[in-house]
């Protein structure tokens, strides 16, 4: 110890400086120790989490195979068996953010990267301007203390001159932040829209998958908020870091140059910042989770409004406005409750944040500035001391105090913005999670990977269509061939909910052989069209289709697009596509004449007339417009799903006959007997999983239908007559030989019927070929 004291005396090290240095060294060692203690458990925790994930997945897979008392396997609410994670600042958030950043900044040669560099240069310029302005402020204060009017005027002119570029740089920072946000949004919107409209993802994401309930909000508000937050946080993180570095370096150089270097201010700053960060981190609410839930409830409220708008006529017919109003108010109240929770948590957090960062830090800053000024004499470059001045160094101390206070104020603001940005980064985690989930779902749709909130039927498990976790497995094949027909081999019809409508369907559809499809509701008629069109996957079997096979589907309620009258006929082509194909307006006129719609051209004001065609055209006109599209596109196969139910029989017959004459092969779902004569075969579903394909003889089928209706009319009063006969026998006390025969027949039927339940066998397909004679 004595040796250390002798060494200190030779080096002119005072007891205060030695104590300060020792304290600073101890704090550094303690900080390294605490950091190591934090890093080591994190590494061990990662290994433990991996092991827990393996064990959890093993346990989940064993539980997923269990069924309820109905024999149905139940999938979790999110369509998977993995537990959802709340958005927060962690490794997952960084991975998701990095993936999205690669999309919005694709390369160093992109516009976005150029804006980022320009924005960074502007932030650097603003930081050095702040240092220069602080220096000018100190000179102005010194001239005031010295009562030097000439120096004061000169410094004031410099200060005003610097204000012009300073204000320009400040405005440029905000402008570039807005431009950067807009550039990020444009890049992300273009990428998302391209994925959304690729491979019919817009259909699959709503009908085949249930992870995105409000995809419209994800594509609009979530992308907008994410882009704004990323651009805003970049400014509020990069500039504070730069400010802290520049302020620290400038103050350290000034202290060393003036002989006032001391460890106490740095130690005070470290302790105050460390304690503030610990307190705010410990008491900070989960803003990421709260913001994500608020965005989700906003999206559901928007969806509820759009549902009322889309179904306004049906709701008005049923007078269901009270029910819909209650549903909307319930959705709005859920949103308000979530917003109240967020506002309350922000209120207490901001109050604590302001107390620590405004008042505690201000007191600490004054102490940091006062220590070197009070304890040091101050030495100029020529070796003279400030205390030797006539005023005792008051002027120079005032200048140094003003300069240091201004820089410390900038540094404190930078640290405050940096710590406040933690809350904004947490909110960004919520938007990042939603945008990343949207892009992930779009990628899964492109790869035919679906997750749906569903109860998978036992039939799907029995036929090996589902895995152990009840997800449907796509084992089928779609094969393009050089033939001209469509062939289905052992192809099942399975709904997205996992219901097996038909376990196996085998048939061949050749061009020119028109097929009529009949059966009760829910038997798989429209589902077959969805599989042929590629909307639903082929879960098993094989589907052979010709290369470049053109199919055109016309539903019962055709879609009317936004655009002119011409656009309604040629949809989904544009006018340029129409001209490229060699069509003119005169050709469209002839097409409308086929469907008896040529009068609407004059009625609506010509081909370029714009209107809300969904409301302008009647139900029958919309159906005939759908058939007009058929004659414009002239596909190889036409999938017609009750598409002329509101069209008169004579116009309907003319349309179908023209379609056949044009060479279009018809696959028709209809209940109208008047259309039977336009088809060659009939595919009949029984609604129990069975089907039958046979040659269609319209005359024989009409005769059988008339006989069926006649027998129905004859038997319509049999039950009432039998009941009345029993009443008369009871009143008269007599027997009836007819009733005895009826009762005897019922007893025989009971004896012949099975006494226990028997599993329904899969219906076999019966194909009746046409006789060679």
C-alpha positions in Angstrom: 0.0 0.0 0.0 2.9 2.4 0.9 4.4 1.7 -2.5 1.2 2.7 -4.3 1.0 5.9 -2.3 4.6 6.8 -3.2 3.9 6.1 -6.9 0.8 8.3 -6.7 2.7 11.2 -5.1 5.4 11.1 -7.8 2.7 11.2 -10.5 0.7 14.0 -8.8 -2.4 11.8 -8.5 -4.7 13.2 -5.8 -6.7 11.1 -3.4 -10.0 12.1 -5.1 -8.7 11.1 -8.6 -7.4 7.8 -7.3 -10.7 7.0 -5.5 -12.7 8.0 -8.7 -10.5 5.8 -10.9 -10.8 2.9 -8.5 -14.5 3.3 -8.4 -14.8 3.4 -12.1 -12.7 0.3 -12.6 -14.8 -1.6 -10.0 -18.0 -0.6 -11.9 -16.5 -1.8 -15.2 -15.5 -5.1 -13.7 -19.0 -5.5 -12.2 -20.6 -4.7 -15.5 -18.5 -7.3 -17.3 -19.4 -9.8 -14.6 -23.1 -9.1 -14.9 -23.0 -9.3 -18.7 -21.3 -12.7 -18.5 -24.0 -13.8 -16.0 -26.7 -12.7 -18.4 -25.1 -14.3 -21.5 -24.4 -17.7 -20.0 -28.0 -18.4 -18.9 -29.3 -17.2 -22.2 -27.1 -19.8 -24.0 -28.2 -22.5 -21.6 -31.8 -21.4 -22.0 -31.6 -21.7 -25.8 -30.4 -25.3 -25.5 -33.2 -26.1 -23.0 -35.8 -24.5 -25.2 -34.8 -26.6 -28.1 -35.1 -29.7 -26.0 -38.5 -28.6 -24.7 -39.7 -27.9 -28.2 -38.8 -31.5 -29.2 -40.6 -32.9 -26.2 -43.6 -30.6 -26.7 -43.9 -31.6 -30.4 -43.7 -35.2 -29.5 -46.4 -34.8 -26.9 -48.6 -32.7 -29.2 -48.4 -35.3 -32.0 -49.5 -38.0 -29.6 -52.4 -35.9 -28.4 -53.5 -34.8 -31.9 -54.5 -38.4 -32.8 -57.2 -38.4 -30.1 -60.8 -38.1 -31.1 -63.9 -36.9 -29.4 -67.0 -39.0 -28.7 -68.3 -38.4 -32.2 -65.2 -40.0 -33.7 -63.9 -36.7 -35.2 -60.4 -35.4 -34.8 -60.2 -31.8 -33.8 -57.6 -29.3 -35.0 -56.5 -26.4 -32.8 -58.0 -22.9 -33.1 -55.1 -21.6 -35.2 -55.1 -24.6 -37.5 -51.9 -26.1 -36.0 -50.7 -27.6 -32.8 -48.0 -25.1 -32.1 -48.4 -22.5 -29.4 -48.6 -19.0 -30.6 -46.0 -16.5 -29.5 -46.7 -12.9 -28.5 -44.8 -10.2 -30.5 -41.8 -8.9 -28.6 -38.2 -7.9 -29.1 -36.5 -11.3 -29.5 -34.7 -13.5 -32.0 -37.9 -14.3 -33.8 -38.7 -10.6 -34.3 -35.2 -9.9 -35.7 -35.5 -12.9 -38.1 -38.9 -11.7 -39.3 -37.7 -8.1 -39.6 -34.6 -9.1 -41.5 -36.7 -11.1 -44.0 -38.9 -8.2 -44.7 -36.0 -5.8 -44.9 -34.6 -7.9 -47.7 -37.8 -7.3 -49.6 -38.0 -3.5 -49.1 -34.3 -3.0 -49.7 -33.5 -5.6 -52.4 -30.0 -4.4 -53.3 -27.5 -1.5 -52.8 -28.4 -0.2 -56.2 -32.1 0.2 -55.4 -33.9 3.5 -54.8 -34.6 2.6 -51.2 -30.9 2.1 -50.4 -30.1 5.5 -52.0 -32.8 7.2 -50.0 -31.4 5.5 -46.9 -27.9 6.8 -47.6 -29.1 10.3 -48.2 -31.2 10.2 -45.0 -28.2 9.0 -43.1 -26.0 11.9 -44.5 -28.7 14.4 -43.5 -28.8 13.0 -39.9 -25.0 13.2 -39.6 -25.1 16.8 -40.9 -27.7 17.7 -38.3 -25.6 16.3 -35.5 -22.5 18.4 -36.4 -24.7 21.4 -36.8 -26.0 20.9 -33.3 -22.4 20.9 -32.0 -21.6 24.1 -33.9 -24.7 25.8 -32.6 -23.8 24.8 -29.0 -20.4 26.4 -29.6 -22.0 29.6 -30.9 -24.3 29.7 -27.9 -21.3 29.6 -25.5 -19.6 32.4 -27.4 -22.8 34.5 -27.3 -23.0 34.0 -23.5 -19.3 34.9 -23.1 -19.8 38.1 -25.1 -22.8 39.0 -22.9 -20.9 38.4 -19.7 -18.0 40.5 -21.0 -20.4 43.2 -22.2 -18.8 43.0 -25.6 -21.5 44.4 -28.0 -19.5 44.0 -31.1 -18.7 40.4 -30.4 -22.3 39.7 -29.4 -23.6 41.2 -32.7 -21.0 39.2 -34.7 -21.9 35.9 -33.0 -25.6 36.6 -33.3 -25.2 37.1 -37.1 -23.4 33.8 -37.3 -26.1 32.2 -35.3 -28.8 33.5 -37.6 -26.8 32.5 -40.7 -26.5 29.0 -39.4 -30.2 28.8 -38.7 -31.0 28.8 -42.5 -29.2 25.5 -43.3 -30.2 24.1 -39.9 -33.9 24.6 -40.6 -33.5 23.2 -44.1 -31.8 20.1 -42.7 -34.5 19.6 -40.1 -37.2 19.9 -42.8 -35.2 17.6 -45.1 -35.0 14.9 -42.4 -38.8 14.8 -42.1 -39.2 14.8 -45.9 -36.7 12.0 -46.4 -38.3 10.0 -43.6 -41.7 10.3 -45.4 -40.1 9.4 -48.7 -38.4 6.4 -47.2 -41.6 5.2 -45.6 -43.4 5.6 -48.9 -40.7 3.8 -50.8 -40.8 0.9 -48.3 -44.5 0.8 -48.6 -44.4 0.7 -52.4 -41.9 -2.1 -52.5 -43.8 -4.1 -49.9 -47.2 -3.5 -51.5 -46.0 -4.5 -55.0 -44.4 -7.7 -53.6 -47.5 -8.6 -51.5 -50.0 -7.9 -54.4 -47.9 -10.0 -56.7 -48.0 -12.9 -54.3 -51.7 -12.3 -53.4 -52.9 -12.6 -57.1 -50.5 -15.4 -58.0 -51.8 -18.9 -58.3 -55.2 -17.9 -57.1 -53.9 -17.1 -53.6 -56.6 -14.5 -53.1 -59.1 -17.4 -53.2 -57.1 -20.0 -51.2 -56.2 -17.6 -48.4 -59.9 -17.2 -47.6 -61.4 -20.5 -48.5 -58.7 -23.1 -48.0 -56.9 -21.5 -45.0 -58.1 -19.8 -41.8 -54.9 -18.2 -40.5 -55.7 -14.7 -42.0 -59.1 -13.5 -41.0 -58.7 -9.9 -42.3 -56.3 -10.1 -45.2 -57.6 -6.7 -46.5 -56.3 -5.0 -43.4 -53.0 -6.8 -43.6 -52.5 -5.6 -47.2 -53.5 -2.0 -46.4 -53.2 -0.7 -42.8 -50.6 -3.2 -41.5 -48.2 -2.6 -44.4 -48.6 1.2 -44.0 -48.0 1.2 -40.3 -45.0 -1.2 -40.6 -43.4 1.0 -43.3 -43.9 4.2 -41.2 -42.6 2.6 -38.1 -39.4 1.2 -39.8 -38.6 4.6 -41.3 -39.4 6.4 -38.1 -37.4 4.1 -35.9 -34.4 4.3 -38.2 -34.3 8.1 -37.6 -34.9 7.7 -33.9 -32.2 5.1 -33.4 -29.4 6.1 -35.8 -29.4 9.8 -35.0 -29.4 9.4 -31.2 -26.5 6.9 -31.4 -24.6 9.4 -33.5 -25.4 12.2 -31.2 -24.3 10.3 -28.2 -21.0 9.4 -29.8 -20.3 13.0 -31.0 -21.3 14.6 -27.7 -19.2 12.2 -25.7 -16.2 12.7 -27.9 -16.5 16.5 -27.9 -16.9 16.8 -24.2 -14.1 14.5 -23.5 -11.7 16.4 -25.8 -12.8 19.7 -24.1 -12.2 18.3 -20.6 -8.8 16.9 -21.5 -7.7 20.1 -23.3 -8.7 22.3 -20.4 -7.3 20.0 -17.7 -10.7 19.3 -16.2 -11.0 15.6 -17.0 -12.9 13.6 -14.3 -14.4 10.2 -14.0 -17.3 11.3 -11.8 -19.6 12.7 -14.6 -19.1 9.6 -16.7 -19.8 7.4 -13.7 -23.0 9.4 -12.8 -24.2 9.1 -16.5 -23.6 5.4 -16.6 -25.4 4.7 -13.3 -28.4 6.9 -14.1 -28.8 5.5 -17.6 -28.4 1.9 -16.3 -30.9 2.4 -13.5 -33.4 4.1 -15.8 -33.1 1.4 -18.4 -33.6 -1.3 -15.8 -36.7 0.4 -14.3 -38.3 1.1 -17.6 -37.7 -2.4 -18.9 -39.1 -4.0 -15.8 -42.2 -1.9 -15.7 -42.8 -1.6 -19.5 -46.1 -3.1 -20.7 -46.2 -5.6 -23.6 -46.9 -2.9 -26.2 -46.2 -5.3 -29.1 -48.9 -7.7 -28.0 -51.3 -4.8 -27.2 -50.8 -3.1 -30.6 -51.2 -6.4 -32.5 -54.5 -7.2 -30.7 -55.7 -3.6 -31.5 -54.9 -4.1 -35.2 -56.7 -7.4 -35.2 -59.8 -5.9 -33.6 -59.8 -3.0 -36.1 -59.6 -5.5 -38.9 -62.6 -7.5 -37.6 -64.7 -4.3 -37.2 -63.9 -3.4 -40.8 -64.8 -6.9 -41.9 -68.2 -6.6 -40.0 -69.0 -3.4 -41.9 -68.1 -4.9 -45.3 -70.2 -7.9 -44.5 -73.3 -5.7 -43.9 -72.6 -3.8 -47.1 -72.2 -7.0 -49.2 -75.4 -8.5 -47.8 -77.5 -5.3 -47.4 -80.4 -6.5 -49.5 -80.8 -9.9 -47.7 -80.5 -8.2 -44.3 -83.2 -5.6 -45.3 -85.5 -8.4 -46.5 -85.2 -10.2 -43.2 -85.3 -6.9 -41.2 -82.2 -8.0 -39.4 -80.8 -4.6 -38.8 -81.0 -5.0 -35.0 -79.0 -8.2 -35.0 -76.3 -6.6 -37.3 -76.2 -3.5 -35.3 -75.7 -5.5 -32.1 -72.8 -7.4 -33.8 -71.2 -4.2 -35.0 -71.5 -2.5 -31.6 -70.1 -5.6 -29.9 -67.1 -5.5 -32.3 -66.7 -1.8 -31.7 -66.9 -2.2 -27.9 -64.2 -4.9 -28.0 -62.0 -2.4 -30.0 -62.7 0.4 -27.5 -61.9 -1.9 -24.6 -58.5 -2.8 -26.1 -57.7 0.9 -26.9 -58.6 1.9 -23.3 -56.2 -0.8 -22.0 -53.5 0.5 -24.3 -54.1 4.2 -23.4 -54.1 3.5 -19.6 -50.8 1.5 -19.8 -49.3 4.2 -21.9 -50.4 6.9 -19.4 -48.6 5.4 -16.4 -45.6 4.4 -18.5 -45.2 7.8 -20.0 -45.5 9.4 -16.6 -42.7 7.3 -15.2 -40.7 7.8 -18.4 -41.0 11.6 -18.2 -40.1 11.7 -14.5 -36.9 9.7 -15.0 -35.8 11.2 -18.3 -36.8 14.8 -17.7 -36.3 15.5 -14.0 -33.9 12.9 -12.8 -31.7 13.3 -15.9 -31.8 17.1 -15.7 -30.6 16.9 -12.1 -27.9 14.5 -13.1 -26.8 16.6 -16.0 -26.5 19.7 -13.8 -24.3 17.7 -11.5 -22.2 16.4 -14.3 -21.6 19.9 -15.6 -20.9 21.4 -12.2 -18.3 18.8 -11.0 -15.5 19.6 -13.5 -16.2 23.4 -13.3 -16.1 23.5 -9.5 -13.2 21.1 -8.9 -10.9 22.2 -11.8 -9.1 25.5 -12.3 -9.1 25.3 -16.1 -6.0 25.7 -18.2 -5.6 27.4 -21.6 -3.4 26.1 -24.4 -0.7 28.6 -23.4 -0.6 27.2 -19.9 -2.4 30.1 -18.1 -5.2 29.4 -15.8 -8.7 30.8 -15.9 -8.5 31.7 -12.2 -5.7 34.2 -13.1 -8.1 36.3 -15.2 -9.3 39.7 -13.8 -12.8 38.4 -13.3 -11.5 35.2 -11.6 -12.4 33.0 -14.6 -16.1 33.6 -14.4 -16.5 34.4 -18.1 -14.7 31.3 -19.2 -16.5 29.1 -16.7 -19.8 30.5 -17.9 -18.8 29.8 -21.5 -17.8 26.3 -20.6 -20.9 25.7 -18.6 -23.2 26.9 -21.4 -21.3 24.8 -24.0 -21.3 21.7 -21.8 -24.9 22.1 -20.8 -26.1 22.5 -24.4 -24.2 19.4 -25.5 -25.4 17.4 -22.5 -28.9 18.5 -23.3 -28.5 17.2 -26.8 -27.0 14.0 -25.5 -29.8 13.6 -22.9 -32.4 14.1 -25.6 -30.6 11.5 -27.7 -30.6 8.9 -24.9 -34.2 9.7 -24.2 -35.2 9.2 -27.8 -33.2 6.0 -27.8 -34.9 4.6 -24.7 -38.3 5.8 -25.9 -37.7 4.0 -29.2 -37.8 0.7 -27.3 -41.5 1.2 -26.8 -41.8 2.0 -30.6 -39.7 -1.0 -31.5 -42.0 -3.2 -29.4 -45.0 -1.8 -31.3 -43.0 -2.5 -34.5 -42.7 -6.1 -33.4 -46.5 -6.3 -33.5 -46.8 -5.0 -37.1 -43.8 -7.1 -38.2 -45.4 -10.2 -36.8 -48.6 -9.6 -38.7 -46.9 -8.6 -42.0 -44.6 -11.6 -41.8 -47.5 -13.9 -41.0 -49.3 -12.6 -44.1 -46.3 -13.2 -46.4 -45.7 -16.6 -44.8 -49.3 -17.6 -45.5 -49.0 -16.4 -49.1 -45.9 -18.6 -49.5 -47.8 -21.6 -48.1 -50.7 -21.0 -50.5 -48.3 -21.1 -53.4 -46.9 -24.4 -52.1 -50.4 -25.8 -51.4 -49.8 -25.9 -47.6 -53.1 -25.2 -45.9 -54.0 -24.8 -42.3 -57.7 -24.5 -41.5 -59.7 -24.3 -38.3 -61.8 -27.5 -38.8 -63.2 -30.7 -37.5 -61.8 -33.4 -39.8 -64.3 -36.2 -40.4 -63.6 -39.8 -39.6 -64.0 -40.6 -43.3 -60.9 -38.5 -44.1 -58.9 -40.5 -41.5 -60.2 -43.8 -42.6 -59.3 -43.1 -46.3 -55.8 -41.9 -45.3 -56.5 -38.4 -46.6 -55.4 -36.9 -43.3 -52.2 -37.1 -41.2 -51.9 -37.9 -37.5 -52.5 -34.2 -36.7 -55.7 -34.2 -38.8 -54.2 -32.1 -41.7 -55.3 -33.1 -45.1 -52.5 -34.5 -47.2 -52.3 -33.8 -50.9 -51.4 -37.1 -52.6 -53.1 -36.6 -55.9 -51.6 -35.7 -59.2 -52.6 -33.3 -62.0 -51.1 -34.6 -65.2 -51.1 -32.7 -68.5 -51.5 -34.9 -71.5 -51.6 -34.6 -75.3 -55.1 -35.9 -75.4 -58.1 -33.7 -75.7 -60.3 -35.1 -73.0 -60.4 -34.9 -69.2 -60.0 -38.1 -67.2 -60.6 -38.6 -63.4 -59.1 -41.7 -61.8 -60.2 -42.5 -58.3 -60.4 -38.9 -57.5 -62.1 -38.0 -54.2 -64.2 -34.9 -53.6 -63.1 -33.4 -50.3 -64.1 -30.0 -48.9 -61.6 -27.6 -47.3 -63.3 -28.5 -43.9 -62.2 -32.2 -44.4 -65.6 -33.6 -45.3 -65.4 -36.5 -47.8 -68.3 -35.9 -50.2 -67.3 -38.6 -52.7 -64.5 -41.0 -51.7 -63.7 -42.0 -55.3 -64.8 -40.7 -58.7 -63.7 -42.1 -62.1 -65.0 -40.8 -65.4 -63.9 -39.5 -68.8 -65.1 -36.3 -70.4 -64.4 -36.1 -74.1 -64.8 -33.0 -76.3 -68.2 -32.9 -77.8 -69.8 -35.2 -75.2 -71.9 -32.9 -73.1 -72.4 -33.9 -69.5 -75.3 -33.1 -67.2 -74.6 -33.2 -63.4 -77.5 -33.7 -61.0 -78.0 -34.6 -57.4 -79.3 -33.2 -54.1 -77.7 -30.1 -52.4 -74.3 -30.7 -50.9 -73.6 -33.8 -52.9 -70.4 -32.4 -54.6 -71.6 -31.0 -57.9 -70.0 -27.5 -57.5 -67.1 -29.0 -55.7 -66.3 -31.1 -58.8 -66.1 -27.8 -60.8 -63.7 -26.3 -58.2 -61.4 -29.3 -58.5 -61.4 -29.2 -62.3 -60.7 -25.4 -62.2 -57.8 -25.9 -59.8 -59.3 -24.0 -56.9 -59.3 -27.1 -54.7 -56.4 -29.5 -54.6 -56.5 -33.1 -55.7 -56.1 -35.0 -52.4 -55.8 -38.4 -54.1 -56.1 -40.1 -57.4 -55.2 -38.6 -60.7 -56.6 -35.8 -62.9 -55.6 -35.9 -66.6 -56.0 -32.6 -68.4 -55.0 -31.5 -71.9 -52.2 -29.1 -72.2 -53.4 -25.5 -72.6 -56.9 -26.8 -71.7 -59.3 -23.8 -71.5 -62.2 -24.0 -69.1 -64.6 -21.2 -68.3 -66.8 -21.3 -65.2 -70.1 -19.4 -65.1 -71.8 -19.4 -61.7 -75.4 -18.7 -60.9 -74.6 -15.1 -59.9 -72.0 -13.8 -62.4 -69.4 -11.3 -61.1 -69.8 -7.8 -62.5 -66.5 -6.0 -62.6 -65.7 -2.3 -62.3 -65.5 -0.8 -65.7 -67.4 -0.1 -68.9 -70.1 -2.2 -70.6 -67.4 -3.5 -72.9 -65.4 -4.7 -69.9 -68.4 -6.7 -68.7 -68.5 -8.7 -71.9 -64.8 -9.4 -72.3 -64.0 -9.9 -68.6 -61.3 -10.8 -67.6 -59.7 -9.4 -70.7 -59.0 -5.7 -71.2 -59.7 -3.6 -74.3 -56.1 -4.0 -75.4 -56.4 -7.8 -75.1 -59.6 -7.8 -77.1 -58.0 -5.9 -79.9 -55.0 -8.2 -79.9 -57.4 -11.2 -80.3 -58.9 -9.5 -83.3 -62.3 -8.6 -81.8 -64.1 -5.4 -82.5 -67.2 -3.8 -81.0 -69.3 -5.2 -83.9 -68.2 -8.7 -82.8 -69.4 -8.0 -79.3 -72.7 -6.8 -80.7 -73.2 -10.1 -82.4 -72.4 -11.9 -79.2 -75.0 -9.9 -77.2 -77.5 -10.7 -80.0 -77.0 -14.4 -79.2 -78.0 -13.9 -75.6 -80.7 -11.3 -76.4 -78.9 -8.4 -74.7 -78.1 -6.0 -77.6 -80.7 -3.5 -76.3 -78.6 -2.6 -73.2 -75.9 -1.0 -75.5 -78.3 1.8 -76.4 -80.1 1.8 -73.1 -76.9 2.3 -71.0 -75.2 4.8 -73.4 -72.8 2.8 -75.5 -69.9 0.5 -75.0 -67.9 3.0 -72.9 -70.7 3.6 -70.5 -69.6 3.4 -66.8 -72.0 2.2 -64.1 -72.4 0.0 -61.1 -73.4 -3.0 -63.2 -74.1 -5.1 -60.2 -77.1 -3.0 -59.4 -78.0 -1.7 -62.9 -78.5 -5.2 -64.5 -81.2 -7.5 -63.4 -80.6 -11.1 -62.4 -81.5 -12.5 -65.8 -79.4 -9.9 -67.6 -76.4 -10.7 -65.4 -76.8 -14.4 -66.2 -77.0 -13.6 -69.9 -74.0 -11.4 -69.6 -72.1 -14.3 -68.1 -73.1 -16.5 -71.1 -71.9 -13.7 -73.4 -68.5 -14.0 -71.9 -68.6 -17.7 -72.8 -69.1 -16.9 -76.5 -66.4 -14.3 -76.4 -63.7 -16.6 -74.9 -64.9 -19.8 -76.6 -63.3 -22.2 -74.2 -62.9 -25.9 -74.8 -65.0 -26.8 -71.8 -67.8 -24.7 -70.2 -68.6 -25.3 -66.5 -72.1 -24.0 -66.1 -73.5 -24.0 -62.5 -77.2 -23.1 -62.6 -76.1 -20.1 -64.8 -79.5 -19.7 -66.6 -81.9 -20.2 -63.8 -83.3 -16.7 -64.2 -83.4 -16.8 -68.0 -86.5 -17.6 -70.0 -86.7 -21.1 -71.4 -86.7 -20.0 -75.1 -83.7 -17.8 -74.7 -81.9 -20.4 -72.6 -82.5 -23.1 -75.3 -81.1 -20.8 -78.0 -78.0 -20.1 -75.9 -77.3 -23.8 -75.3 -77.9 -24.8 -78.9 -75.5 -22.0 -80.1 -72.9 -23.1 -77.6 -73.0 -26.7 -78.9 -72.9 -25.5 -82.5 -69.8 -23.4 -81.6 -68.0 -26.5 -80.4 -68.0 -25.8 -76.7 -68.3 -28.9 -74.5 -70.9 -28.3 -71.8 -70.6 -29.5 -68.2 -73.9 -28.4 -66.7 -75.4 -28.3 -63.2 -79.1 -27.7 -63.5 -82.5 -28.8 -62.3 -84.4 -27.7 -65.4 -85.7 -30.6 -67.5 -85.7 -28.4 -70.5 -81.9 -28.6 -70.7 -81.7 -32.4 -70.7 -82.0 -32.6 -74.5 -78.7 -30.6 -74.9 -76.6 -33.2 -73.1 -75.4 -36.7 -73.9 -74.6 -38.2 -70.5 -75.7 -37.6 -66.9 -73.6 -37.9 -63.8 -75.9 -38.4 -60.9 -74.8 -38.0 -57.2 -77.0 -39.6 -54.5 -75.8 -37.4 -51.7 -74.5 -40.4 -49.7 -71.1 -40.6 -51.4 -72.3 -42.6 -54.4 -72.6 -41.7 -58.0 -73.8 -43.1 -61.3 -72.8 -42.2 -64.9 -75.1 -43.2 -67.7 -76.1 -42.2 -71.2 -78.8 -39.6 -71.1 -82.0 -40.2 -73.1 -84.0 -37.1 -72.5 -87.3 -38.6 -73.7 -87.1 -41.6 -71.4 -86.0 -39.4 -68.5 -88.8 -37.0 -69.1 -91.3 -39.9 -69.2 -89.9 -41.3 -65.9 -90.1 -37.8 -64.4 -93.7 -37.4 -65.4 -94.5 -40.9 -63.9 -92.8 -39.9 -60.7 -94.8 -36.7 -60.4 -98.1 -38.6 -61.1 -97.4 -41.2 -58.4 -96.5 -38.5 -56.0 -99.8 -36.8 -56.6 -101.6 -40.1 -56.2 -99.9 -40.9 -52.9 -100.1 -37.5 -51.5 -103.4 -38.3 -49.7 -102.8 -41.9 -48.8 -101.5 -41.2 -45.3 -104.4 -39.0 -44.4 -106.9 -41.5 -45.7 -105.3 -44.4 -43.7 -105.4 -42.3 -40.6 -109.1 -41.4 -41.1 -110.0 -45.1 -41.8 -108.4 -46.1 -38.5 -110.5 -43.4 -36.7 -113.7 -44.7 -38.3 -112.9 -48.4 -37.4 -112.4 -47.2 -33.8 -115.7 -45.3 -33.7 -117.7 -48.1 -35.3 -115.9 -50.9 -33.4 -115.3 -52.7 -36.7 -112.2 -54.2 -38.3 -110.9 -53.4 -41.8 -109.4 -56.1 -44.0 -107.3 -53.4 -45.8 -105.8 -52.2 -42.5 -105.0 -55.8 -41.5 -103.1 -56.2 -44.8 -101.2 -53.0 -44.2 -100.2 -54.0 -40.7 -99.1 -57.4 -41.9 -96.9 -55.8 -44.6 -95.4 -53.5 -41.9 -94.5 -56.6 -39.8 -92.9 -58.3 -42.7 -90.8 -55.2 -43.5 -89.6 -55.1 -39.9 -88.5 -58.8 -40.0 -86.6 -58.2 -43.2 -84.9 -55.0 -42.0 -81.6 -55.4 -40.1 -81.8 -55.4 -36.3 -78.5 -53.5 -35.8 -76.6 -50.7 -37.4 -74.4 -51.6 -40.3 -71.7 -49.4 -41.7 -72.6 -47.9 -45.0 -70.5 -49.5 -47.7 -68.9 -47.2 -50.3 -71.2 -46.8 -53.2 -69.8 -48.3 -56.4 -69.9 -46.6 -59.7 -72.2 -48.0 -62.3 -71.7 -46.9 -65.9 -74.3 -47.9 -68.4 -72.8 -48.0 -71.8 -74.9 -47.4 -74.9 -75.9 -50.6 -76.7 -74.0 -51.3 -79.8 -77.2 -52.0 -81.7 
